[in-house]
Amino acid sequence: MLHPGGTDARALTPIIQRFAEQYRVLAPDRRGHGRTPDTDGPMTFESMALDTIRFLEQHTSGPAPLLGYSDGAVVALLVALRRPDLVSHLVFVSGVYSLAGWPAETLDADVPEFMVDAYAEVSPHGRAHYAVVVEKLRRMHAQGPTLTPADLATIRMPVLVLVGDDDDMALEHIVELYRALPAGELAVVPHASHGVLVEKPDLCRDLIVEFLRPDKPETFAPVRRAPSV
Protein backbone atom coordinates (compact mmCIF):
# COMPACT_ATOMS: atom_id res chain seq x y z
CA MET A 1 0.00 0.00 0.00
CA LEU A 2 1.37 3.42 -0.99
CA HIS A 3 0.36 6.40 1.14
CA PRO A 4 -0.69 9.90 -0.01
CA GLY A 5 1.81 12.71 -0.47
CA GLY A 6 2.90 14.71 2.56
CA THR A 7 1.89 11.92 4.94
CA ASP A 8 3.25 8.45 5.64
CA ALA A 9 2.02 4.90 6.06
CA ARG A 10 0.22 5.81 9.28
CA ALA A 11 -2.36 7.61 7.13
CA LEU A 12 -3.40 4.17 5.88
CA THR A 13 -3.89 2.70 9.35
CA PRO A 14 -7.69 2.21 9.13
CA ILE A 15 -7.48 0.24 5.88
CA ILE A 16 -4.27 -1.57 6.86
CA GLN A 17 -5.93 -2.83 10.05
CA ARG A 18 -8.84 -4.24 8.07
CA PHE A 19 -6.61 -6.07 5.61
CA ALA A 20 -4.02 -7.28 8.11
CA GLU A 21 -6.56 -9.78 9.45
CA GLN A 22 -6.45 -11.66 6.14
CA TYR A 23 -3.41 -10.45 4.20
CA ARG A 24 0.27 -9.68 4.66
CA VAL A 25 0.34 -5.91 4.23
CA LEU A 26 3.46 -3.94 3.28
CA ALA A 27 3.23 -0.15 3.57
CA PRO A 28 6.58 1.62 3.09
CA ASP A 29 7.19 5.32 3.68
CA ARG A 30 8.36 6.91 0.43
CA ARG A 31 11.50 9.07 0.27
CA GLY A 32 11.13 12.25 2.30
CA HIS A 33 8.03 10.91 4.04
CA GLY A 34 7.60 9.43 7.49
CA ARG A 35 10.69 7.62 8.72
CA THR A 36 12.36 7.47 5.29
CA PRO A 37 15.04 10.15 4.84
CA ASP A 38 14.74 12.79 2.16
CA THR A 39 17.29 12.81 -0.66
CA ASP A 40 19.13 15.61 -2.41
CA GLY A 41 17.45 16.98 -5.49
CA PRO A 42 13.82 17.06 -6.57
CA MET A 43 11.09 14.56 -5.83
CA THR A 44 9.55 12.95 -8.91
CA PHE A 45 6.86 10.37 -9.42
CA GLU A 46 9.29 8.38 -11.57
CA SER A 47 11.96 8.20 -8.86
CA MET A 48 9.38 7.08 -6.31
CA ALA A 49 8.15 4.44 -8.74
CA LEU A 50 11.71 3.14 -9.09
CA ASP A 51 12.03 3.05 -5.29
CA THR A 52 8.79 1.06 -5.12
CA ILE A 53 9.96 -1.36 -7.81
CA ARG A 54 13.11 -2.06 -5.82
CA PHE A 55 11.03 -2.52 -2.66
CA LEU A 56 8.70 -5.01 -4.37
CA GLU A 57 11.65 -6.92 -5.82
CA GLN A 58 13.10 -7.29 -2.33
CA HIS A 59 9.94 -8.06 -0.37
CA THR A 60 7.58 -9.97 -2.68
CA SER A 61 8.10 -13.28 -4.45
CA GLY A 62 5.87 -12.64 -7.45
CA PRO A 63 3.05 -10.48 -8.78
CA ALA A 64 1.10 -8.95 -5.88
CA PRO A 65 -1.86 -6.60 -5.49
CA LEU A 66 -0.71 -2.98 -5.25
CA LEU A 67 -2.80 -0.17 -3.75
CA GLY A 68 -1.91 3.49 -4.13
CA TYR A 69 -3.72 6.45 -2.61
CA SER A 70 -3.55 10.00 -4.04
CA ASP A 71 0.15 10.62 -4.85
CA GLY A 72 0.63 6.95 -4.02
CA ALA A 73 -1.89 6.07 -6.72
CA VAL A 74 0.21 7.90 -9.31
CA VAL A 75 3.31 6.03 -8.15
CA ALA A 76 1.45 2.71 -8.25
CA LEU A 77 0.20 3.45 -11.77
CA LEU A 78 3.77 4.05 -12.95
CA VAL A 79 4.92 0.82 -11.31
CA ALA A 80 2.16 -1.07 -13.13
CA LEU A 81 3.29 0.48 -16.42
CA ARG A 82 7.03 -0.06 -15.92
CA ARG A 83 6.95 -3.48 -14.25
CA PRO A 84 3.65 -5.28 -14.85
CA ASP A 85 5.35 -8.52 -13.80
CA LEU A 86 5.32 -7.23 -10.20
CA VAL A 87 1.63 -6.26 -10.04
CA SER A 88 -1.24 -8.74 -10.19
CA HIS A 89 -3.99 -6.21 -9.43
CA LEU A 90 -3.88 -2.43 -9.08
CA VAL A 91 -6.12 -0.45 -6.72
CA PHE A 92 -5.99 3.20 -7.78
CA VAL A 93 -7.51 5.45 -5.09
CA SER A 94 -8.17 9.17 -5.58
CA GLY A 95 -5.31 9.90 -7.95
CA VAL A 96 -4.72 11.36 -11.40
CA TYR A 97 -2.99 10.19 -14.57
CA SER A 98 -2.14 13.60 -16.04
CA LEU A 99 -1.60 17.20 -15.01
CA ALA A 100 -5.15 18.04 -16.06
CA GLY A 101 -6.49 15.99 -13.18
CA TRP A 102 -5.01 18.04 -10.34
CA PRO A 103 -7.45 20.45 -8.68
CA ALA A 104 -6.36 24.07 -9.15
CA GLU A 105 -5.79 24.48 -5.42
CA THR A 106 -3.36 21.54 -5.20
CA LEU A 107 -0.33 23.73 -5.90
CA ASP A 108 -1.38 26.52 -3.54
CA ALA A 109 -3.20 24.81 -0.69
CA ASP A 110 -2.09 25.54 2.86
CA VAL A 111 -0.72 22.55 4.74
CA PRO A 112 -2.84 21.54 7.75
CA GLU A 113 -0.95 21.78 11.02
CA PHE A 114 -1.75 18.17 11.92
CA MET A 115 0.31 17.03 8.91
CA VAL A 116 3.29 19.06 10.11
CA ASP A 117 2.89 17.59 13.60
CA ALA A 118 2.70 14.04 12.23
CA TYR A 119 5.85 14.58 10.16
CA ALA A 120 7.74 15.96 13.15
CA GLU A 121 6.86 12.90 15.24
CA VAL A 122 8.83 10.46 13.08
CA SER A 123 10.98 12.27 10.52
CA PRO A 124 14.77 11.90 10.88
CA HIS A 125 15.09 15.52 9.67
CA GLY A 126 12.94 17.30 12.25
CA ARG A 127 9.95 19.59 11.98
CA ALA A 128 11.61 22.39 10.02
CA HIS A 129 12.38 20.13 7.07
CA TYR A 130 8.70 19.59 6.30
CA ALA A 131 8.64 22.94 4.48
CA VAL A 132 11.34 21.58 2.16
CA VAL A 133 9.27 18.46 1.47
CA VAL A 134 6.15 20.51 0.76
CA GLU A 135 8.00 22.66 -1.76
CA LYS A 136 9.38 19.57 -3.49
CA LEU A 137 5.87 18.12 -3.67
CA ARG A 138 4.48 21.32 -5.16
CA ARG A 139 7.11 21.26 -7.89
CA MET A 140 6.43 17.58 -8.52
CA HIS A 141 2.71 18.23 -8.89
CA ALA A 142 3.42 21.07 -11.31
CA GLN A 143 5.34 18.71 -13.59
CA GLY A 144 3.46 15.44 -13.55
CA PRO A 145 2.16 12.95 -14.11
CA THR A 146 2.07 13.18 -17.90
CA LEU A 147 0.44 9.91 -18.95
CA THR A 148 -2.09 9.65 -21.77
CA PRO A 149 -5.08 7.39 -22.45
CA ALA A 150 -2.83 5.54 -24.90
CA ASP A 151 -0.41 4.80 -22.04
CA LEU A 152 -3.26 3.57 -19.86
CA ALA A 153 -4.47 1.27 -22.64
CA THR A 154 -1.26 -0.76 -22.28
CA ILE A 155 -2.03 -1.71 -18.66
CA ARG A 156 -3.44 -5.23 -18.91
CA MET A 157 -3.87 -6.28 -15.28
CA PRO A 158 -7.21 -5.67 -13.48
CA VAL A 159 -7.44 -2.15 -12.07
CA LEU A 160 -9.98 -0.91 -9.52
CA VAL A 161 -10.42 2.85 -9.75
CA LEU A 162 -11.85 3.97 -6.40
CA VAL A 163 -12.89 7.52 -5.52
CA GLY A 164 -15.23 9.40 -3.19
CA ASP A 165 -18.22 11.09 -4.81
CA ASP A 166 -17.08 14.40 -3.30
CA ASP A 167 -13.35 14.03 -4.00
CA ASP A 168 -11.46 17.12 -5.14
CA MET A 169 -10.07 15.03 -8.01
CA ALA A 170 -12.52 15.73 -10.83
CA LEU A 171 -14.87 12.81 -11.36
CA GLU A 172 -14.70 13.41 -15.12
CA HIS A 173 -10.94 12.81 -15.03
CA ILE A 174 -11.41 9.64 -12.99
CA VAL A 175 -13.96 8.31 -15.48
CA GLU A 176 -11.58 9.07 -18.37
CA LEU A 177 -8.93 7.00 -16.62
CA TYR A 178 -11.35 4.14 -15.99
CA ARG A 179 -12.54 4.08 -19.60
CA ALA A 180 -8.97 3.96 -20.92
CA LEU A 181 -8.07 0.87 -18.88
CA PRO A 182 -8.76 -2.43 -20.70
CA ALA A 183 -9.53 -4.27 -17.45
CA GLY A 184 -10.73 -1.35 -15.37
CA GLU A 185 -13.45 -1.39 -12.72
CA LEU A 186 -14.93 1.73 -11.13
CA ALA A 187 -16.18 2.33 -7.58
CA VAL A 188 -17.59 5.71 -6.56
CA VAL A 189 -18.11 5.74 -2.80
CA PRO A 190 -21.08 7.82 -1.64
CA HIS A 191 -20.72 10.54 0.98
CA ALA A 192 -16.93 10.39 0.84
CA SER A 193 -14.22 12.93 0.03
CA HIS A 194 -10.51 12.66 -0.74
CA GLY A 195 -10.26 10.91 2.63
CA VAL A 196 -12.32 7.99 1.34
CA LEU A 197 -10.13 5.18 2.76
CA VAL A 198 -10.27 6.75 6.22
CA GLU A 199 -13.90 7.84 6.04
CA LYS A 200 -15.31 4.55 4.73
CA PRO A 201 -12.69 1.87 5.53
CA ASP A 202 -15.15 -1.00 5.90
CA LEU A 203 -16.91 -0.29 2.62
CA CYS A 204 -13.59 0.24 0.83
CA ARG A 205 -12.25 -3.04 2.22
CA ASP A 206 -15.33 -4.89 0.97
CA LEU A 207 -15.04 -3.31 -2.48
CA ILE A 208 -11.35 -4.19 -2.73
CA VAL A 209 -11.85 -7.77 -1.49
CA GLU A 210 -14.61 -8.23 -4.07
CA PHE A 211 -12.30 -6.83 -6.74
CA LEU A 212 -9.57 -9.33 -5.80
CA ARG A 213 -11.91 -12.33 -6.01
CA PRO A 214 -10.67 -14.90 -8.54
CA ASP A 215 -14.18 -16.30 -9.09
CA LYS A 216 -16.22 -13.26 -10.09
CA PRO A 217 -19.70 -14.12 -11.37
CA GLU A 218 -20.76 -13.03 -14.83
CA THR A 219 -22.88 -9.90 -14.93
CA PHE A 220 -26.37 -9.89 -16.42
CA ALA A 221 -26.00 -7.29 -19.17
CA PRO A 222 -22.31 -6.41 -19.67
CA VAL A 223 -21.26 -3.68 -22.07
CA ARG A 224 -17.54 -3.03 -21.56
CA ARG A 225 -17.01 -6.63 -20.47
CA ALA A 226 -19.32 -8.21 -23.04
CA PRO A 227 -17.73 -11.30 -24.62
CA SER A 228 -16.51 -10.73 -28.14
CA VAL A 229 -18.43 -12.62 -30.80
C-alpha positions in Angstrom: 0.0 0.0 0.0 1.4 3.4 -1.0 0.4 6.4 1.1 -0.7 9.9 0.0 1.8 12.7 -0.5 2.9 14.7 2.6 1.9 11.9 4.9 3.3 8.4 5.6 2.0 4.9 6.1 0.2 5.8 9.3 -2.4 7.6 7.1 -3.4 4.2 5.9 -3.9 2.7 9.4 -7.7 2.2 9.1 -7.5 0.2 5.9 -4.3 -1.6 6.9 -5.9 -2.8 10.0 -8.8 -4.2 8.1 -6.6 -6.1 5.6 -4.0 -7.3 8.1 -6.6 -9.8 9.5 -6.4 -11.7 6.1 -3.4 -10.4 4.2 0.3 -9.7 4.7 0.3 -5.9 4.2 3.5 -3.9 3.3 3.2 -0.2 3.6 6.6 1.6 3.1 7.2 5.3 3.7 8.4 6.9 0.4 11.5 9.1 0.3 11.1 12.3 2.3 8.0 10.9 4.0 7.6 9.4 7.5 10.7 7.6 8.7 12.4 7.5 5.3 15.0 10.1 4.8 14.7 12.8 2.2 17.3 12.8 -0.7 19.1 15.6 -2.4 17.4 17.0 -5.5 13.8 17.1 -6.6 11.1 14.6 -5.8 9.6 13.0 -8.9 6.9 10.4 -9.4 9.3 8.4 -11.6 12.0 8.2 -8.9 9.4 7.1 -6.3 8.2 4.4 -8.7 11.7 3.1 -9.1 12.0 3.0 -5.3 8.8 1.1 -5.1 10.0 -1.4 -7.8 13.1 -2.1 -5.8 11.0 -2.5 -2.7 8.7 -5.0 -4.4 11.6 -6.9 -5.8 13.1 -7.3 -2.3 9.9 -8.1 -0.4 7.6 -10.0 -2.7 8.1 -13.3 -4.4 5.9 -12.6 -7.5 3.1 -10.5 -8.8 1.1 -9.0 -5.9 -1.9 -6.6 -5.5 -0.7 -3.0 -5.2 -2.8 -0.2 -3.7 -1.9 3.5 -4.1 -3.7 6.4 -2.6 -3.6 10.0 -4.0 0.1 10.6 -4.9 0.6 6.9 -4.0 -1.9 6.1 -6.7 0.2 7.9 -9.3 3.3 6.0 -8.2 1.4 2.7 -8.3 0.2 3.5 -11.8 3.8 4.1 -13.0 4.9 0.8 -11.3 2.2 -1.1 -13.1 3.3 0.5 -16.4 7.0 -0.1 -15.9 7.0 -3.5 -14.2 3.7 -5.3 -14.8 5.3 -8.5 -13.8 5.3 -7.2 -10.2 1.6 -6.3 -10.0 -1.2 -8.7 -10.2 -4.0 -6.2 -9.4 -3.9 -2.4 -9.1 -6.1 -0.4 -6.7 -6.0 3.2 -7.8 -7.5 5.4 -5.1 -8.2 9.2 -5.6 -5.3 9.9 -7.9 -4.7 11.4 -11.4 -3.0 10.2 -14.6 -2.1 13.6 -16.0 -1.6 17.2 -15.0 -5.1 18.0 -16.1 -6.5 16.0 -13.2 -5.0 18.0 -10.3 -7.4 20.5 -8.7 -6.4 24.1 -9.1 -5.8 24.5 -5.4 -3.4 21.5 -5.2 -0.3 23.7 -5.9 -1.4 26.5 -3.5 -3.2 24.8 -0.7 -2.1 25.5 2.9 -0.7 22.6 4.7 -2.8 21.5 7.8 -1.0 21.8 11.0 -1.7 18.2 11.9 0.3 17.0 8.9 3.3 19.1 10.1 2.9 17.6 13.6 2.7 14.0 12.2 5.9 14.6 10.2 7.7 16.0 13.1 6.9 12.9 15.2 8.8 10.5 13.1 11.0 12.3 10.5 14.8 11.9 10.9 15.1 15.5 9.7 12.9 17.3 12.3 10.0 19.6 12.0 11.6 22.4 10.0 12.4 20.1 7.1 8.7 19.6 6.3 8.6 22.9 4.5 11.3 21.6 2.2 9.3 18.5 1.5 6.2 20.5 0.8 8.0 22.7 -1.8 9.4 19.6 -3.5 5.9 18.1 -3.7 4.5 21.3 -5.2 7.1 21.3 -7.9 6.4 17.6 -8.5 2.7 18.2 -8.9 3.4 21.1 -11.3 5.3 18.7 -13.6 3.5 15.4 -13.5 2.2 12.9 -14.1 2.1 13.2 -17.9 0.4 9.9 -19.0 -2.1 9.7 -21.8 -5.1 7.4 -22.5 -2.8 5.5 -24.9 -0.4 4.8 -22.0 -3.3 3.6 -19.9 -4.5 1.3 -22.6 -1.3 -0.8 -22.3 -2.0 -1.7 -18.7 -3.4 -5.2 -18.9 -3.9 -6.3 -15.3 -7.2 -5.7 -13.5 -7.4 -2.1 -12.1 -10.0 -0.9 -9.5 -10.4 2.9 -9.7 -11.9 4.0 -6.4 -12.9 7.5 -5.5 -15.2 9.4 -3.2 -18.2 11.1 -4.8 -17.1 14.4 -3.3 -13.4 14.0 -4.0 -11.5 17.1 -5.1 -10.1 15.0 -8.0 -12.5 15.7 -10.8 -14.9 12.8 -11.4 -14.7 13.4 -15.1 -10.9 12.8 -15.0 -11.4 9.6 -13.0 -14.0 8.3 -15.5 -11.6 9.1 -18.4 -8.9 7.0 -16.6 -11.4 4.1 -16.0 -12.5 4.1 -19.6 -9.0 4.0 -20.9 -8.1 0.9 -18.9 -8.8 -2.4 -20.7 -9.5 -4.3 -17.5 -10.7 -1.3 -15.4 -13.5 -1.4 -12.7 -14.9 1.7 -11.1 -16.2 2.3 -7.6 -17.6 5.7 -6.6 -18.1 5.7 -2.8 -21.1 7.8 -1.6 -20.7 10.5 1.0 -16.9 10.4 0.8 -14.2 12.9 0.0 -10.5 12.7 -0.7 -10.3 10.9 2.6 -12.3 8.0 1.3 -10.1 5.2 2.8 -10.3 6.8 6.2 -13.9 7.8 6.0 -15.3 4.5 4.7 -12.7 1.9 5.5 -15.2 -1.0 5.9 -16.9 -0.3 2.6 -13.6 0.2 0.8 -12.3 -3.0 2.2 -15.3 -4.9 1.0 -15.0 -3.3 -2.5 -11.4 -4.2 -2.7 -11.8 -7.8 -1.5 -14.6 -8.2 -4.1 -12.3 -6.8 -6.7 -9.6 -9.3 -5.8 -11.9 -12.3 -6.0 -10.7 -14.9 -8.5 -14.2 -16.3 -9.1 -16.2 -13.3 -10.1 -19.7 -14.1 -11.4 -20.8 -13.0 -14.8 -22.9 -9.9 -14.9 -26.4 -9.9 -16.4 -26.0 -7.3 -19.2 -22.3 -6.4 -19.7 -21.3 -3.7 -22.1 -17.5 -3.0 -21.6 -17.0 -6.6 -20.5 -19.3 -8.2 -23.0 -17.7 -11.3 -24.6 -16.5 -10.7 -28.1 -18.4 -12.6 -30.8 
